[in-house]
Every structure is written in C-alpha cells, then in structure tokens.
Amino acid sequence: MNRFGIIQGLPVLLLLGLAPVNARADGGVIRLREIQGPFVVTIFTSSEPLQDSPVDVSVMVQGRDSSDAILDANVNLVFTPPAASNAAPIEQICGVSGMAGLETHSEQFTVAATRRQASNKLLYAAPVRFGAGGNWQLQAFIKHEGNAVEVSCNLPVSSPPRKLMALLPCLILPPLMVALFALNHRLRRPSSIRIYLS
C-alpha cells in the first residue's frame, strides 16, 4: 500500500475510533454476562431505561459447555429500588399515559420473564415500569433441571425530561400575544380621542 492509500484510509480509521462502543443486542444494551454453575447468563435492557416508561428486560440462558440456548428454564427477576428513591407523580399532558396492564413500581417487586413475552424467542423477557429513577438492583433467579443460580447487576434508570417545562414557551405565547394586543389597543385609544376633540 502506498502513502496515498494510507492517507485516504486515515479519516475512516479516525471515524471508527470515535464511534461509541456500546454492546447492543436486539436494540438494547448488555448489562451483564456471567458464567454461573452450568449456565452462561446474559441480561439485556433497553438502551436508556426511563422512569415511568416501559422498559424491556431480557435474559438469555445458555449451557456453559455447549453455548446452546436453554429454552425451558424458569427465570424470575427481582428489582430493588435505590436506597433513597422518591417516586415523583407522572405529569400528564392530555389523556391517560402508559400501557394497559403494565404497573409502575417504586418498591421491590418480582416479575417472571418468559419466552412468550420476548420478540426473540431465544430470550426470556419481561416489560417493566420503574416508578423511581436511580440505580436499581436487578437479581435474576434461573432454575433448570435441578440447577439453580442467581446473578445480579445494577440497572441505571433515568428520570424523564420535564414535559411541562418543555411546553412552557408554547403555553406562555398565546396569553402574551393577547396581552400585547390589549396593550397596543389601549395605547392607541387615547390618541384617537384627542384627534376627535381638537
């Protein structure tokens, strides 16, 4: 390769070096990959879990020796909130927000992850709504053919952006325009009366 070819390839190498390096699978992020007993357990979540928004939590269970997906395990997920969690009420703009049948949790709770709920049938999944932001503790309990293991990881949940604050300019603009129109009308009125009197 000549010097000209190396110089042409340099921008491509720089762009690849600047690209974010997040492991993603099925549109999510790998939160944990751990070997426990006869299993390899991988936990995925949505890329940025948000408070009061549906979050897809998925678990892949593989055999340690064969790396084959185990499709008949029992997987239970236990979520423990941050030590000082304050669940703020949800700001609703119009109508009812949320998904039917999906509860919002701000204290410890357990959910069964099943393959039926997963879009990828090699995974066990559960949709979850967190009622508080912060670092949640996720524990996955896996049972299969007399073997039982437990793995755990932290799950950072961000607070949602303030919806009403984002709408504030739109909410203030109409009353401001009405007030300016009224002020303009009031300022013009006395001058027109003086014209008619003189």
C-alpha positions in Angstrom: 0.0 0.0 0.0 1.4 3.4 -1.0 1.5 6.5 1.2 -1.6 8.0 -0.7 -3.7 4.9 0.2 -2.7 5.2 3.9 -3.6 8.9 3.9 -7.0 8.2 2.3 -7.8 5.5 4.9 -6.8 7.7 7.9 -10.3 9.5 8.1 -12.1 6.2 8.1 -9.9 4.9 10.9 -10.4 8.2 12.9 -14.2 7.9 12.5 -14.2 4.3 13.6 -12.1 5.2 16.6 -14.6 8.0 17.6 -17.7 5.8 17.3 -19.4 4.9 20.6 -18.5 1.4 21.9 -21.7 0.1 23.5 -22.5 -3.6 23.2 -26.1 -3.8 21.8 -28.3 -6.7 21.0 -31.9 -6.6 19.9 -31.9 -2.9 20.2 -30.7 -3.0 23.8 -27.6 -2.9 25.9 -25.8 -5.9 27.6 -26.0 -5.2 31.3 -24.4 -8.5 32.5 -22.8 -11.6 31.0 -21.7 -14.1 33.7 -20.9 -17.8 34.0 -22.7 -19.3 37.0 -22.8 -23.1 37.5 -23.7 -24.8 34.3 -25.1 -21.7 32.7 -24.0 -18.6 30.9 -26.4 -15.8 31.7 -26.7 -12.6 29.7 -29.1 -9.7 30.7 -30.2 -7.1 28.2 -32.3 -3.9 28.7 -33.5 -1.1 26.6 -30.6 1.3 25.8 -31.7 4.0 28.2 -34.3 2.9 30.8 -36.5 5.9 31.8 -38.7 6.3 34.9 -42.4 5.7 34.2 -41.6 4.4 30.7 -41.9 0.8 29.5 -38.5 -1.0 29.8 -37.8 -4.3 28.1 -35.6 -6.6 30.3 -34.4 -9.7 28.6 -32.3 -12.7 29.8 -30.5 -15.3 27.6 -29.7 -18.6 29.3 -27.1 -20.8 27.6 -25.4 -24.0 28.5 -21.9 -23.5 29.8 -20.3 -26.3 27.8 -22.4 -26.2 24.6 -23.4 -22.5 24.4 -26.8 -23.7 23.2 -29.8 -21.6 24.3 -31.8 -23.2 27.1 -35.5 -22.7 26.2 -37.3 -24.4 29.2 -35.8 -22.6 32.2 -37.7 -20.7 34.9 -36.5 -17.1 35.1 -37.6 -14.7 37.8 -36.4 -11.1 38.0 -36.3 -9.2 41.3 -35.9 -5.5 41.2 -34.9 -3.5 44.2 -35.1 0.3 44.1 -32.3 2.7 45.0 -32.0 3.3 48.8 -33.4 6.9 48.7 -35.9 6.7 45.9 -38.6 9.3 45.6 -41.2 8.5 43.0 -42.5 11.7 41.5 -46.0 11.8 40.1 -46.3 11.4 36.4 -47.0 14.6 34.5 -49.8 14.0 32.1 -50.4 16.4 29.2 -53.6 15.0 27.6 -55.4 11.7 28.2 -54.0 8.7 30.1 -50.4 7.8 29.5 -48.9 4.4 29.8 -49.6 0.9 28.6 -52.5 -1.2 29.7 -51.6 -4.0 32.1 -48.2 -2.6 32.9 -47.8 -1.5 36.5 -45.4 1.3 37.7 -43.2 0.1 40.6 -41.3 2.2 43.1 -40.6 -0.5 45.6 -39.1 -4.0 45.4 -41.0 -6.3 43.1 -40.7 -9.7 41.3 -41.5 -10.4 37.6 -41.5 -13.7 35.8 -39.6 -13.4 32.5 -41.0 -15.7 29.8 -40.2 -16.5 26.1 -43.8 -15.7 25.2 -43.2 -12.0 26.0 -39.9 -11.8 24.0 -39.7 -10.8 20.4 -36.6 -13.0 20.1 -37.7 -16.5 21.2 -34.2 -17.4 22.4 -34.7 -14.9 25.2 -36.8 -14.6 28.4 -38.3 -11.2 28.6 -40.5 -9.0 30.9 -41.8 -5.5 30.3 -41.2 -3.3 33.4 -42.1 0.3 34.5 -39.9 1.9 37.2 -41.6 4.4 39.4 -38.3 6.0 40.5 -35.0 7.0 39.0 -31.6 5.9 40.2 -29.5 2.7 40.3 -31.9 -0.2 40.7 -30.6 -3.6 41.7 -31.6 -6.5 39.4 -31.4 -10.1 40.5 -32.1 -12.9 38.1 -33.0 -16.3 39.5 -32.7 -19.2 37.0 -33.8 -22.8 37.5 -33.4 -25.6 35.1 -33.3 -29.4 35.6 -32.4 -29.2 39.3 -29.8 -26.5 38.9 -30.5 -23.0 40.3 -28.3 -19.9 40.0 -28.6 -16.2 40.9 -26.9 -13.3 39.1 -27.2 -9.6 39.9 -26.3 -6.3 38.3 -27.1 -2.6 38.6 -29.7 -1.1 36.3 -29.5 2.7 36.0 -32.9 4.3 35.5 -33.0 8.0 34.4 -35.6 10.5 35.4 -37.8 11.5 32.4 -37.5 15.0 31.0 -39.9 17.5 32.4 -42.7 17.6 29.8 -44.5 20.7 31.1 -41.2 22.7 31.2 -40.6 21.8 27.5 -44.1 23.1 26.7 -43.8 26.3 28.7 -42.9 28.6 25.7 -46.0 27.3 23.8 -48.2 27.8 26.9 -47.0 31.3 27.5 -47.1 32.6 23.9 -50.9 32.9 23.4 -51.6 34.9 26.7 -48.6 37.1 25.9 -49.9 37.9 22.4 -53.4 38.7 23.8 -51.8 41.0 26.5 -49.7 42.7 23.8 -52.7 43.2 21.6 -54.7 44.7 24.5 -51.9 47.0 25.5 -51.5 48.2 21.9 -55.2 48.8 21.7 -55.2 50.7 24.9 -52.2 52.9 23.9 -53.8 53.8 20.6 -57.2 54.7 22.0 -56.3 57.9 24.0 -54.5 59.4 21.0 -57.5 58.9 18.7 -59.9 60.6 21.3 -57.6 63.7 21.3 -57.8 63.9 17.5 -61.6 64.0 17.6 -61.7 66.6 20.4 -59.4 69.0 18.6 
